[in-house]
Amino acid sequence: MKIFMGNRAGTAPAARDTGAARAHVRELLRECRRHGPAEVFDRRAERCRIRTVAVVVPYYAPHVGGAESYAARIAHAVADDPMLRAVVITTNLTGGRTEVGGEGDVLIVRLGSWARVSNTPVSPLWPLQVRRWLRRLDVDIVNAHAPVPGLGDVAVAVSGRRPTVVTYHAGSMIKGRPCHDRLLGWYERYFLPRMFSRASALVAVSPTSLASGRPGTIEITPGVDVERFTPGPAASTRPRTIVYVGRMDRTSSWKGVEVLLRGFTALADMPEVGLKLVGGGDALPDHLSLARQLGIGDRVEFTGELAGDALVAAMQRAAVLVLPSLTEAECHPMTLIEAMACGTPVVGSDVGGIPYVMTPGVTGLLVPPGDADALAATCRRLLYDGALADRLGAAGRRRAVERYAWPALTERYVQLFRSLLPAAPASRQGRA
C-alpha cells in the first residue's frame, strides 16, 4: 500500500484533506460495527495482497519453440506488474525429478516427466503434483497453455475454484499418421471441448486455433520483440541465402523440410544460392542424408538451434525466409513474424495460420502446401527481383510493429487476469 504525503499545487490544503480523512474514518467505523474489526482488516488486507498467476506450459526455455516464447512473455509481463506475481509450471525434459529454479522474478517449477508420447511429455504423477504446487505457491489464477495434450489439461482439471485461462495454440493436430491420428481425433472431438468449457476465459492464438469461434473466445496472437528483431540490410543486398527456422523432429514432418530440400534442387542453375536450416531434432540425420542423395549437400548448412543474437543475425542476413508447412497444425508461426520484423521477405504455405500472418503480395508470398516446384519458383522470383524483395521486407517490418509488438499483447493478458480476480475473494479454505 502506497501512502502519498502533501497536496497538489493550487488546491485548498487542510480543509479538503481533513474532510476526506474524516469521511474515510466514518466509513471505516461503520464497517467495523457491521462486520467486526477483524473481518474488516482481513478484507482490506486481501484487496492489497499480491496475487499469483501460474503459467502452465509443457515446454519452457531453454527448450526452443513458439509456445515457450509466448508463455515466457506472459510470465514476465505478470512479474512486472506490482500487484501480481508469476510462477511457471512446466516439465523437466532431462529426468523424472522435480526441479525448482528461477528466471529473474519468475519462479519456475519443472515437474519430472517419465516418457514421451509422440512429442508430448507425460507422467502419471502430474495430477497430484500440480494440485500440490498450486496450493504451495498460493496460486490465484491458472493460465494453461495447450499446444499438445498433457500438462495443460491436467492443470485445468485440478485447478479447483481458481479462475482458469486456457490458451490454445494449435489447429488440428492430425498429421497423417494413422495410429496417432486416431488418438488425436478422439482427443479433439471428445476431451478438448470439455477442457474449453471448464475455462473461465478461452484464448485462441490464431483464427485457425481449435479454440477460435467458440462463444466468448478472445484472440491474442503471438508477438515479437521489435526492439530486438530489427531490420538488417535491404533484402536485395544480402547474401543469396534461403533460410528455414523451426523444429526438425520426425514427429514434426508436417513442417515440410523435405519439400524445401526437394524444391531447392530446382535452383541448381543458381550455384551462388545457399540453403540454411536452423533448428534441431531427431530428423536432422534424415535431412542431411536426403540433401546428399539429392546432390545438394555442399550447398545446405545445418546450424542446429540458434537463440538470442545468433538467431536475430541469421534472420537479418537471410535473402528469403521460408516456412513450407503442410497441415493445419501450423497455427500461428512466430518465425514468420520475427523474420518480418527483420525486414526479411517471407514465403509460406497457404495452410493453417500462415495466410493470417501475411497479406499475399504485400507482406509475403504464399505457395500451395507440398508443391516443391512452386516453392522453388517463388524463391527464385524474390532472389531475382530485388525491388519486390525490398518492398515485401519493408511492408513486413511495418506489419510486425503495428500488429505484433509484444507490449500491447501482454498487457491484454494482465488486464484479463485482473478482471478475473474479485475485489474481495472468499476464504481460500474451500479451494482444491
DRENTOR-474682 format. One record per residue (C-alpha): residue in one letter; x, y, z. Coordinates in steps of 0.001 Angstrom, whole numbers, plus 524288, in hexadecimal, padded with zeros to 5 digits. Layout:
REM residues N
NODE  code  x  y  z
NODE  A  X  Y  Z .
...
***
This chain:
REM residues 432
NODE  code  x  y  z
NODE  M  80000  80000  80000 .
NODE  K  80574  80D02  7FBFF .
NODE  I  803A7  8194F  8046E .
NODE  F  80516  82683  7FDE7 .
NODE  M  80800  832C3  805F6 .
NODE  G  80556  840A8  801FB .
NODE  N  7FBDB  8478B  7F8C5 .
NODE  R  7FB58  84B31  7EAB0 .
NODE  A  7FE6E  85968  7E7BF .
NODE  G  7F29D  8625D  7E763 .
NODE  T  7E995  85A4B  7F049 .
NODE  A  7E411  85E96  7FD4D .
NODE  P  7EC8F  85676  8065B .
NODE  A  7E7C7  853CD  81416 .
NODE  A  7D901  8547B  8128B .
NODE  R  7D8A2  84B38  806F2 .
NODE  D  7E201  84157  80CC4 .
NODE  T  7DBB1  841CD  81A4C .
NODE  G  7CE12  84000  814A0 .
NODE  A  7D25C  8344D  80C77 .
NODE  A  7D949  82E3D  8181E .
NODE  R  7CD40  82FC7  820E5 .
NODE  A  7C484  829B3  81686 .
NODE  H  7CDD5  81E3A  81536 .
NODE  V  7CE23  81C34  82407 .
NODE  R  7BF3D  81C99  824DC .
NODE  E  7BE43  81268  81A10 .
NODE  L  7C847  809D1  820D8 .
NODE  L  7C0F9  80AB2  82DE3 .
NODE  R  7B41D  8071E  8275B .
NODE  E  7BA7C  7FB0F  8215B .
NODE  C  7C05D  7F724  82E64 .
NODE  R  7B32E  7F82B  83549 .
NODE  R  7AC92  7F051  82A93 .
NODE  H  7B6AC  7E57E  82882 .
NODE  G  7C043  7E653  833BA .
NODE  P  7CE27  7EC04  83388 .
NODE  A  7D4FD  7DF11  83085 .
NODE  E  7CCE0  7DC3E  8245D .
NODE  V  7CE3A  7EA3B  81F6E .
NODE  F  7DD03  7E977  820F1 .
NODE  D  7DD7C  7DC4E  819D5 .
NODE  R  7D53D  7E1A0  80E9F .
NODE  R  7DD96  7ED9E  80CBC .
NODE  A  7EA40  7E60F  80DBE .
NODE  E  7E50B  7DC7B  803A0 .
NODE  R  7E286  7E7A1  7FA0C .
NODE  C  7F0BB  7EBD9  7FB27 .
NODE  R  7F68A  7DE24  7FA79 .
NODE  I  7FF4A  7DAB1  7EF16 .
NODE  R  7F882  7D04C  7E6D8 .
NODE  T  7FF4E  7C4B3  7E097 .
NODE  V  7FD83  7C057  7D27E .
NODE  A  8026D  7B2C3  7CED2 .
NODE  V  80629  7B198  7C07B .
NODE  V  80593  7A312  7BD47 .
NODE  V  80C3A  79EBB  7B0BE .
NODE  P  811A2  7915B  7ACA3 .
NODE  Y  81E91  796D0  7A7AF .
NODE  Y  8262B  7A2A6  7AC32 .
NODE  A  83376  7A8C6  7A9AC .
NODE  P  83DDF  7A477  7A721 .
NODE  H  83542  79C0E  79E6A .
NODE  V  832F1  7A41A  79220 .
NODE  G  82574  7A5EB  78C4B .
NODE  G  81A3A  7AF24  789EB .
NODE  A  811D5  7AB2E  79592 .
NODE  E  81DA3  7AC15  79E9A .
NODE  S  820AF  7B9F6  79A3C .
NODE  Y  81260  7BDEB  79B1F .
NODE  A  810F7  7B8A1  7A8FC .
NODE  A  81DB5  7BF0B  7AD47 .
NODE  R  818FD  7CC4D  7A8A0 .
NODE  I  80C78  7CAF1  7B06E .
NODE  A  813C3  7C695  7BCA5 .
NODE  H  81D27  7D218  7BC3D .
NODE  A  81228  7DBC7  7B981 .
NODE  V  80B1F  7D6B1  7C593 .
NODE  A  8179F  7D7BD  7CD97 .
NODE  D  8192B  7E5EA  7C956 .
NODE  D  80BC6  7E965  7CEF1 .
NODE  P  80D83  7EE1A  7DD0A .
NODE  M  8011B  7E737  7E1A3 .
NODE  L  80391  7DA1F  7DAFD .
NODE  R  80D61  7CF30  7DCA2 .
NODE  A  810E9  7C53E  7D20B .
NODE  V  8147F  7B6F8  7D331 .
NODE  V  81694  7AD67  7C812 .
NODE  I  81312  79F06  7C94A .
NODE  T  8192D  79708  7BE65 .
NODE  T  8200F  78A12  7BC1B .
NODE  N  82DCB  78547  7BEB1 .
NODE  L  831F0  77F1E  7B1DD .
NODE  T  83E94  779A5  7B780 .
NODE  G  8390F  7709B  7C1DC .
NODE  G  82E58  76C55  7CB03 .
NODE  R  8316C  77574  7D657 .
NODE  T  82B31  782A1  7D90F .
NODE  E  83482  78E2A  7D848 .
NODE  V  831FC  79BFC  7DD1F .
NODE  G  83956  7A7CE  7D83B .
NODE  G  83768  7B5BF  7D407 .
NODE  E  83863  7BF1D  7C8A9 .
NODE  G  838DE  7CD0B  7CD98 .
NODE  D  82C80  7CF29  7D59D .
NODE  V  825F3  7C2E8  7D02C .
NODE  L  82648  7B64B  7D80C .
NODE  I  82704  7AA23  7CF6E .
NODE  V  8229A  79CB3  7D3EF .
NODE  R  8269B  791AD  7CAB4 .
NODE  L  81EF3  78539  7CD42 .
NODE  G  8257B  7786C  7CA0D .
NODE  S  820DD  77170  7BDCD .
NODE  W  82137  762A2  7BCA3 .
NODE  A  82012  76131  7ADE9 .
NODE  R  81C10  76798  7A137 .
NODE  V  81082  763C7  798DE .
NODE  S  812FE  76944  78B4E .
NODE  N  8182F  776D1  78ED3 .
NODE  T  8110D  7779D  79BD8 .
NODE  P  81762  77590  7A93C .
NODE  V  80EEA  76DC1  7B2B4 .
NODE  S  80EE1  76979  7C0EC .
NODE  P  80448  762CA  7C90F .
NODE  L  80855  76B13  7D4C9 .
NODE  W  804B4  7782D  7CEE6 .
NODE  P  7F6B9  77915  7D44A .
NODE  L  7FBBD  777D0  7E239 .
NODE  Q  807B9  78039  7DFDF .
NODE  V  800B8  78B6E  7D91B .
NODE  R  7F62A  78BD0  7E385 .
NODE  R  80097  78C33  7EE36 .
NODE  W  80872  796FE  7E7A8 .
NODE  L  7FC60  79F5E  7E566 .
NODE  R  7F9E0  79EB6  7F406 .
NODE  R  80803  7A077  7F80C .
NODE  L  809CE  7AC66  7EF5B .
NODE  D  7FCBB  7B22C  7F393 .
NODE  V  7F874  7B37F  7E564 .
NODE  D  7ECC7  7BC32  7E259 .
NODE  I  7EB9C  7BA4A  7D38C .
NODE  V  7EFE5  7AF3B  7CA9E .
NODE  N  7F3D8  7B270  7BC97 .
NODE  A  7F4E6  7A544  7B5B9 .
NODE  H  7FB8C  7A4B6  7A86F .
NODE  A  7F7CB  79916  7A01E .
NODE  P  7FF41  79761  79368 .
NODE  V  7FE93  78899  795C2 .
NODE  P  7F678  77FE1  79ED3 .
NODE  G  7FC20  77E1D  7AC5F .
NODE  L  80059  787AF  7B6DC .
NODE  G  7F6D2  7927B  7B33A .
NODE  D  7EB49  78920  7B423 .
NODE  V  7EFEA  78483  7C17B .
NODE  A  7F135  7927A  7C689 .
NODE  V  7E344  795D5  7C29F .
NODE  A  7DDFE  7893E  7C884 .
NODE  V  7E440  78B78  7D5E8 .
NODE  S  7E2D5  79A44  7D69C .
NODE  G  7D741  79946  7DFD9 .
NODE  R  7D016  7A62C  7E1A1 .
NODE  R  7DB18  7AE55  7DC3F .
NODE  P  7D824  7B5F2  7CFD1 .
NODE  T  7DE9C  7AF71  7C41E .
NODE  V  7E2FA  7B590  7B74D .
NODE  V  7E53E  7AB78  7ACA5 .
NODE  T  7EE1E  7AFE2  7A19F .
NODE  Y  7ECF3  7A676  79628 .
NODE  H  7F81B  7A6C9  78C63 .
NODE  A  7F4A5  79C66  78263 .
NODE  G  7EC04  79A15  776DF .
NODE  S  7E8BA  78BF3  77475 .
NODE  M  7F419  78354  77875 .
NODE  I  7F06E  778DD  76E77 .
NODE  K  7FD1A  776AC  76700 .
NODE  G  7FAEF  76B2A  75DF9 .
NODE  R  7FFF9  760A5  7674A .
NODE  P  7F4A3  756E0  76897 .
NODE  C  7F77A  751B2  77647 .
NODE  H  7FA0A  75EF9  77C60 .
NODE  D  7EF36  76589  774A7 .
NODE  R  7E4BC  75C87  77A43 .
NODE  L  7E8B7  76031  78818 .
NODE  L  7E9D4  76EAB  784D3 .
NODE  G  7DCB7  76E80  77DEA .
NODE  W  7D667  768B6  78A0D .
NODE  Y  7DCFF  772E5  7929C .
NODE  E  7D8D9  77E48  789FE .
NODE  R  7CAE8  7797F  788A9 .
NODE  Y  7C7AF  77554  79681 .
NODE  F  7D184  779FD  7A092 .
NODE  L  7D5D2  7874D  79BA1 .
NODE  P  7C81B  78D5B  79BA2 .
NODE  R  7C6B3  7897A  7A9EA .
NODE  M  7D340  79071  7AD61 .
NODE  F  7CE9D  79C7A  7A5F4 .
NODE  S  7C196  79C6C  7AD1E .
NODE  R  7C85F  79C28  7BA6C .
NODE  A  7D069  7A84A  7B768 .
NODE  S  7CCBD  7B564  7BD3B .
NODE  A  7D27D  7BBAB  7B0F4 .
NODE  L  7D6E0  7B5AF  7A41F .
NODE  V  7E1A8  7BB9C  79BBE .
NODE  A  7E45C  7B7B0  78DA9 .
NODE  V  7F196  7BB72  7882E .
NODE  S  7EC91  7BB5B  77A33 .
NODE  P  7DFE6  7BA6B  7726B .
NODE  T  7E403  7AC67  76F49 .
NODE  S  7E555  7A85D  77D96 .
NODE  L  7DB3E  79E2D  78181 .
NODE  A  7D70E  7A7C6  78C15 .
NODE  S  7D399  7B228  78215 .
NODE  G  7C548  7B4E2  77F75 .
NODE  R  7C032  7AFB7  78C58 .
NODE  P  7B75A  7B91B  793E9 .
NODE  G  7BF37  7C2CE  79BCE .
NODE  T  7CC75  7BEEE  7963D .
NODE  I  7D6CB  7C9A6  7962A .
NODE  E  7E13E  7C9FE  78B9B .
NODE  I  7EED7  7CE0E  79024 .
NODE  T  7F933  7CACE  78622 .
NODE  P  8078F  7C823  788A9 .
NODE  G  81044  7D406  7875A .
NODE  V  81E26  7D83C  78509 .
NODE  D  8281F  7E097  78C18 .
NODE  V  8294F  7EB4C  781DF .
NODE  E  83465  7F195  78985 .
NODE  R  83C7A  7E544  78813 .
NODE  F  8381F  7DFFF  77AEF .
NODE  T  83BC7  7EBD6  772C6 .
NODE  P  83DE9  7ED76  7641B .
NODE  G  84AB2  7E944  75E31 .
NODE  P  84FC8  7EE67  7511F .
NODE  A  8463C  7EFD1  745DB .
NODE  A  84222  7E231  741A8 .
NODE  S  8474C  7E42E  733E5 .
NODE  T  85527  7E657  73919 .
NODE  R  855F5  7DA72  741E6 .
NODE  P  85D2C  7CDB7  73F11 .
NODE  R  8549D  7C506  736A0 .
NODE  T  850A7  7BBC9  74174 .
NODE  I  8437B  7B547  7439C .
NODE  V  8410A  7B2D6  7521F .
NODE  Y  837ED  7A9B6  7596E .
NODE  V  83633  7AAF9  7683B .
NODE  G  82E9B  7A0C0  76FC1 .
NODE  R  82DD0  79337  77584 .
NODE  M  8336B  7879A  76E44 .
NODE  D  82DC9  77C33  775D6 .
NODE  R  8287D  76FFC  76F64 .
NODE  T  81B89  772C7  7762D .
NODE  S  81BA6  78049  76FC2 .
NODE  S  81CD4  77BCA  761A4 .
NODE  W  8112D  784AF  75EDE .
NODE  K  81ADE  79000  75F5C .
NODE  G  81E39  78C71  7513D .
NODE  V  82D13  78CBB  751DD .
NODE  E  82DD9  78174  74840 .
NODE  V  825AA  7893B  73E99 .
NODE  L  82F10  794A7  74021 .
NODE  L  83AE1  78C07  73D77 .
NODE  R  834B0  78650  7313F .
NODE  G  830B5  793BD  72C92 .
NODE  F  83E64  798EB  72E86 .
NODE  T  8436E  78F6B  72436 .
NODE  A  83C1E  79780  71A10 .
NODE  L  84590  7A2B4  71CD3 .
NODE  A  8514E  79B0D  717E1 .
NODE  D  8538D  7A580  70D83 .
NODE  M  855EA  7AF64  7187F .
NODE  P  86223  7A9DE  71F16 .
NODE  E  86408  7B63D  7271A .
NODE  V  8573E  7B398  72E77 .
NODE  G  85866  7AC32  73B3E .
NODE  L  84E75  7A5F3  74457 .
NODE  K  84FC3  7A762  7531B .
NODE  L  847B7  79EBC  75C2A .
NODE  V  846EE  7A41C  76A0D .
NODE  G  841B5  79B1B  77491 .
NODE  G  8438E  78E19  77B28 .
NODE  G  83CF7  78107  77C6B .
NODE  D  83E31  7728D  779EB .
NODE  A  83B26  77459  76B61 .
NODE  L  847E7  77BA5  768D7 .
NODE  P  84F33  76F6C  7643F .
NODE  D  843E6  76C4C  75B0C .
NODE  H  84468  779D5  754F4 .
NODE  L  8531C  77971  753BE .
NODE  S  85252  76C3E  74CF4 .
NODE  L  847CE  7711F  743A3 .
NODE  A  84FD6  77D3A  74035 .
NODE  R  85B43  77472  73C7B .
NODE  Q  8527D  76B7B  7347E .
NODE  L  84D2B  7773B  72D20 .
NODE  G  85AEC  77C22  72A49 .
NODE  I  8595A  788C8  731FF .
NODE  G  860C3  784F9  73E5A .
NODE  D  86B9A  78EE4  73BEE .
NODE  R  861B7  799FF  73A8E .
NODE  V  8599D  79722  746CB .
NODE  E  85E1E  79BE3  7542F .
NODE  F  8588D  795AF  76086 .
NODE  T  85AFB  79F3E  76BA7 .
NODE  G  853E6  7986A  776C3 .
NODE  E  84B7C  7A073  78004 .
NODE  L  84E72  7AEFC  780AF .
NODE  A  849B5  7B894  78AD8 .
NODE  G  84C14  7C697  78F0A .
NODE  D  854AB  7CF04  78672 .
NODE  A  85887  7C368  77DE3 .
NODE  L  84A61  7C108  77A02 .
NODE  V  847FB  7CF73  77760 .
NODE  A  8543E  7D035  76EF9 .
NODE  A  8501A  7C452  766F8 .
NODE  M  84315  7CABC  763DD .
NODE  Q  8491B  7D808  76111 .
NODE  R  85271  7D206  7571D .
NODE  A  84882  7C92C  75054 .
NODE  A  84494  7CCBE  74287 .
NODE  V  8380A  7C4D6  7444D .
NODE  L  8321C  7BDCB  74FF0 .
NODE  V  829B5  7B203  74C89 .
NODE  L  81F86  7AA9F  75471 .
NODE  P  81AF0  79F19  74C0C .
NODE  S  8111A  7992F  755A9 .
NODE  L  80793  78EDD  750F0 .
NODE  T  7FC0D  78E6C  75A73 .
NODE  E  7F2F1  7966A  76300 .
NODE  A  7FBEC  79351  76E82 .
NODE  E  80350  79FCC  76AAE .
NODE  C  7FA55  7A864  772A4 .
NODE  H  80177  7B55F  7740D .
NODE  P  80FBE  7B560  76FB6 .
NODE  M  81829  7BE47  77812 .
NODE  T  823AD  7BBB5  76F06 .
NODE  L  81D04  7C357  76435 .
NODE  I  81A0A  7CEBF  76D2F .
NODE  E  82814  7CF5B  771F4 .
NODE  A  82D2B  7CF20  76400 .
NODE  M  823B0  7D9CF  76001 .
NODE  A  8287E  7E21B  76B60 .
NODE  C  83639  7E081  765B1 .
NODE  G  831BC  7E5B6  75880 .
NODE  T  8337A  7D838  75262 .
NODE  P  82A9A  7D3EA  74724 .
NODE  V  822D0  7C7DF  74B1F .
NODE  V  81D03  7BC80  7438F .
NODE  G  81349  7B349  749E6 .
NODE  S  809C1  7A890  74682 .
NODE  D  7FB8E  7AC46  744D8 .
NODE  V  7F76A  7A433  75095 .
NODE  G  7F3E7  7A5CE  75EF4 .
NODE  G  7F6B1  7B319  764DA .
NODE  I  800E3  7B73A  75AD4 .
NODE  P  7F73F  7BED8  75221 .
NODE  Y  7F2B6  7C666  75E28 .
NODE  V  80071  7CADF  76181 .
NODE  M  803CF  7D030  75412 .
NODE  T  7FC17  7D70D  7497A .
NODE  P  7FF98  7D04B  73C9C .
NODE  G  806F9  7D95B  73394 .
NODE  V  807D3  7E3E5  73E12 .
NODE  T  80F7D  7DE62  7498D .
NODE  G  81330  7D110  743FB .
NODE  L  8105D  7C6BB  739B3 .
NODE  L  80860  7BA34  73AD0 .
NODE  V  80A17  7AD2A  733EE .
NODE  P  801BB  7A0C9  733DB .
NODE  P  805B6  79782  73EE4 .
NODE  G  80E42  78C50  73A61 .
NODE  D  81129  7924C  72CFD .
NODE  A  8200E  7920B  72C2C .
NODE  D  8204E  797F6  71E77 .
NODE  A  817BB  7A381  72245 .
NODE  L  82016  7A5BD  72E54 .
NODE  A  82C83  7A60A  72635 .
NODE  A  82679  7AF10  71C09 .
NODE  T  821F4  7B8B5  72679 .
NODE  C  82F57  7B8FA  72CE7 .
NODE  R  835A0  7BB01  71F85 .
NODE  R  82C85  7C67A  71D11 .
NODE  L  830A6  7CD44  7299E .
NODE  L  83F11  7CA9F  72741 .
NODE  Y  83E50  7D0AB  719AA .
NODE  D  834D9  7DBDA  71C85 .
NODE  G  83BEC  7E471  72656 .
NODE  A  83186  7EF17  72605 .
NODE  L  826EE  7E541  729B8 .
NODE  A  82F5C  7DF96  7348E .
NODE  D  831F9  7ED12  73A38 .
NODE  R  823B0  7F0E8  7397D .
NODE  L  81EFF  7E493  74053 .
NODE  G  8298F  7E5DF  74AAA .
NODE  A  825F9  7F3F2  74DE5 .
NODE  A  8175F  7F0FF  74E36 .
NODE  G  819CC  7E539  756ED .
NODE  R  82144  7ED8D  760A2 .
NODE  R  8160F  7F754  76145 .
NODE  R  80C41  7EC5B  7636E .
NODE  A  8146A  7E682  76E5F .
NODE  V  81570  7F394  7757F .
NODE  E  80719  7F736  773D5 .
NODE  R  800CF  7EA1F  776CE .
NODE  Y  80A4F  7E139  77DDF .
NODE  A  81267  7E956  78768 .
NODE  W  8122A  7E217  79465 .
NODE  P  80EBC  7ECD1  79E4C .
NODE  A  800D6  7EEF4  7995C .
NODE  L  7FE5B  7E04A  798BF .
NODE  T  80367  7DCF3  7A652 .
NODE  E  7FC19  7E885  7AC21 .
NODE  R  7EF7D  7E20A  7A77E .
NODE  Y  7F333  7D61A  7AF7B .
NODE  V  7F61A  7DE10  7BBA8 .
NODE  Q  7E8F4  7E4DA  7BA78 .
NODE  L  7E235  7D7C4  7B83E .
NODE  F  7E856  7D20E  7C48B .
NODE  R  7E495  7DE03  7CC70 .
NODE  S  7D683  7DD3A  7C787 .
NODE  L  7D549  7CF56  7CCBD .
NODE  L  7D97C  7D30C  7DA84 .
NODE  P  7CE08  7D724  7E325 .
NODE  A  7D048  7E31E  7EB91 .
NODE  A  7CEEF  7DB67  7F821 .
NODE  P  7D0A3  7CCD6  7F5AC .
NODE  A  7CA86  7C2DD  7FE9E .
NODE  S  7D2FE  7BB51  80821 .
NODE  R  7DCAA  7B202  801CF .
NODE  Q  7D877  7A6DB  80A98 .
NODE  G  7CEC3  7A21A  8007E .
NODE  R  7D8E3  7A0C6  7F5BE .
NODE  A  7DCFA  793AE  7F049 .
***
